[in-house]
Amino acid sequence: MADRTRAHVFVSGTVQDVYYRANTRDTAREKGVDGWVKNLEDGRVEAVFEGPEDVVESMIEWCHTGSPAAEVGDVEVEYEPPQGVDGFEIRY
């Protein structure tokens, strides 16, 4: 896992009820990133991306735009040690 990076991301703005999670999942799977995404009760979206650093960084960059109907206000990123997550899912 030495070649893997893990980013814990919190996205705020108009990011719920705009297919943000589904678009995140689809984009992450296309790029081969592992992790998960879910809605938070405060209106933000929380996600974890794990994989090669360049691909994880591209997912973080993607979060600034997100789904076509989203209006992203802010993206907070915390880097953590990789945990060996496999696959990408929407959590409820």
ChimeraX attribute file (.defattr): number of C-alpha atoms within 10 A of each C-alpha:
attribute: neighborCount
match mode: 1-to-1
recipient: residues
	/A:1	11
	/A:2	7
	/A:3	8
	/A:4	16
	/A:5	21
	/A:6	25
	/A:7	23
	/A:8	18
	/A:9	20
	/A:10	20
	/A:11	24
	/A:12	21
	/A:13	14
	/A:14	16
	/A:15	23
	/A:16	18
	/A:17	11
	/A:18	15
	/A:19	15
	/A:20	25
	/A:21	24
	/A:22	15
	/A:23	15
	/A:24	23
	/A:25	22
	/A:26	14
	/A:27	17
	/A:28	24
	/A:29	15
	/A:30	9
	/A:31	14
	/A:32	16
	/A:33	25
	/A:34	21
	/A:35	24
	/A:36	22
	/A:37	23
	/A:38	20
	/A:39	20
	/A:40	14
	/A:41	7
	/A:42	7
	/A:43	14
	/A:44	20
	/A:45	22
	/A:46	19
	/A:47	24
	/A:48	24
	/A:49	26
	/A:50	31
	/A:51	23
	/A:52	17
	/A:53	16
	/A:54	11
	/A:55	18
	/A:56	23
	/A:57	17
	/A:58	13
	/A:59	22
	/A:60	22
	/A:61	12
	/A:62	14
	/A:63	24
	/A:64	16
	/A:65	16
	/A:66	22
	/A:67	19
	/A:68	10
	/A:69	14
	/A:70	19
	/A:71	17
	/A:72	17
	/A:73	13
	/A:74	13
	/A:75	18
	/A:76	13
	/A:77	15
	/A:78	10
	/A:79	13
	/A:80	12
	/A:81	12
	/A:82	16
	/A:83	12
	/A:84	14
	/A:85	15
	/A:86	12
	/A:87	14
	/A:88	21
	/A:89	19
	/A:90	14
	/A:91	11
	/A:92	7
